[in-house]
Amino acid sequence: MFPLLLAAVSSILTLVLDDNYVYSAAEDFTEILPYTSENGIITLDDGQQWFKATELENDRNYLITVRRSDGSDVMLTADDKISAEYIWHYAEDKMVTSTSFHRSELYTDTHRLCCYDSDLYLTKNWWTSGDQTWNYDGSRLYYNDDGKITYLTYSEMDDIHFGCTDDPSMAAQISLYTAGEELARCIKTQPCAESFVIEGSGYQAPVFSLELINDSIVTDSVKWFVDGVEQTGGELSFTADELTDQSASIHRVSCIVEAHDGEEHHYRERSQDAIFVITKGIVPDSFITFSDVHEQYDLIGKAIEGVLERTGGYIPSLVVCTGDLINGPTMDHDTMLDRYIPRLKPYLGGLDTVFVAGNHDSSKAISELSIAAGLGADDGFSDGCGVIFRGSSDEVAENGTNCTAAKNIIVYGINYDTINKRSGALTVQDYDCIKDQIESFLNETAKNYHGELIVFSAHAGLHVLGVQPQSVNLSGYTVGSWIGANAYNIDHSYDIAELINSYADKYGMNIIYLFGHDHSRSEEEFILTEGDVLISPTKSEYKETESLPLNFTYAHAGYLSTTIGIADAHYSFIYKSGDKLVYEFLRADTPDFMKKKEIKLKKSTTAVVSTNTAAVTTIKKSSSPQTSDKLSLMPVLLFSAGLFWISRKQKNK
């Protein structure tokens, strides 16, 4: 009760104190509050239990303890003689641009914890440039201030017990304790469905497994859930018998793991939802595409589910992610692969997927993902742009599952950082950096072109944001101004548009250019087709533009997030129907239909589904769900006919 009263008084005083007030380092920290500690569990005097953790996690509360010479622990407590606060909240600054500095904070109800010039401070505000992060390495708590590392220290003998130093050998032995529904993370490999299965094929019950971060962790309990309902069984591997012999649908499988280790760390983590797809078949030469997920990975599963519902039980041939899987400053390679990609994979449901990097992503990590998928990607994509999917390739025939039904699709990926160009002390965006690579690809493709759909998956667009006539806000008014420079209205965009246009015209190529990045910034998503006029920048610095009547299709991939700009969980479902390409713009979290456009193909490329392995393949791993190796042709033909009839009836929105 007493700490709560102190916190209330502190909050009131905060309202009247000057925001710029910085407390002195000498008197701000006390070391002991009443509690008991046993087996890695701290019990406070009010009965709250806190559990020993292994790392700082975003948006969590922590107790910070220091080991004394007698083996006892004391808690770091912010005490300014007005209030004593010992619960520290850790928060990362996530909703920032990709070029912003990395920032994280430790703060109580009233104060922030900061290090400056080898002194420890409590402050209301703090101004500095560069990275500013608190970090924990398992025994030491340290502060990174634009590259300067400062460690928390503790001295029993001195009047001032807590301080900081740049000498790691002087660092205090720190432990972290947290409370709540989740404690420390323990899952290394998230449970995933290895692939989709075919309704009525006699597939085996799916098996979901997870791997813990190290062998020293001992599980106390594992609870599995199917569609939110708890199941029997408490092992790291779970066979979902109830998911056999089901009709076409999507199910979600997850688990909660509680565990501990020999260092008295306590773990409790809920896994990501692994979607399990039961389908009637695959829509030939089709794909869903989206950009700017920004860690809302559950919306990917909802997009796949939306296609399944819309088509009456069929899935797309391919999934194309067009950048910005991450929030905050551009993520480094290792963190992206170790922490974020494992969270993403369960929501893909085992469907074949290729990736393009946005400005928030590690281009190297994304390139490795697309190349490792083994779906016809060029090794040159590791340099930032190149083919990431070729439906007619031997690699697809060998490694693909649903994408074996996309024989007439080629995807060319353009990672965002390939358009970065140094200009003096600045980095600007300029499409001139990759014009030669794109021309080489188009030239080689033209030599042996048979009517395939050429998809350019690029995080950034080619139009002038704010000037394009289709740039209208949600109220229906034209924006009519130049929105952004370089990061959006990119130099030499016109040159790329003109280059693609010339090949589409000269060789009769079916080309669609898909982009994301601007989050519907002051404009709604739009689609331009042959004959429409594209306004593109030539020199962004001087707001110079040119207009180009199109011979190809130019469209938003969709912004699959709900937290930035006016993006609202949009994605695109694109498929062939007869001699037309159908572009549907949909919402992932509602059944709302946004837009639809039929595009006349330059050549007839109507797909034919083989009755053997063109649509589905047998999964090779024995622990994986098994699919039928044959698919009846009649349901697919009936579905295609239905789509063609619907496309005739439905008005564009």
Buried (B, 14 or more C-beta within 10 A) or exposed (E): EEBEEBBEEBEEEBEEEEEEEBBEBEEBBBBEBEBEBEEBBBBBEEEEEBBBBBBBBEEBBBBBBBBBEEEEBBBBBBBBEBBBBBBBBBBBBBEBEBEEBBBBBBBBBBBBBBBBEBBBBBBBEBEEEEBBBBEBEEEBBBBBBEEBBBBBBBEEEEEEBBBBBEEEEBBBEBBBBBBEEBBBBBBEBBBBBBBBBBBBBEBBBBBBBBBBBEEEBEBEEBBBBBBEEEBEEBEBBBBBEEBBEBEBBBBBBBBBBBBBBEEBBBBBBBBBBBBBBBBBBBBBBBBBBBBBBBBBBBBBBBBBBBBBEBBEBBBBBBBBBBBBBBBBBBBEBEEBBEEBBBBBBBBBBBBBBBBBBBBBBBBBBBBBBBBEBBBBBBEBBBBBBBBBBBBBBEBBBEBBBBBBBBBBBBBBBBBBBBBBBEEEEEEBBBBBBBBEBBBEBBEEBEEEBEBBBBBBBBBBBBBBBBBBEBBBBEEEEBBEEBBBBBBBBBBBBBBBBBBBBBBBBEBBBBBBBBBBBBBBBBBBBBBBBBEBEBBBBBEBEEEEBBEBEBBBBBBBBBBBBBEBBBBBBBBBBBBBBBBBBBBBBBBBBEEEEBBBBBBEBBEEBBBEBBEEBBBBBEBEEEEBBBBBEBBBBEBBEEBBEEBBEEBEEEEEE
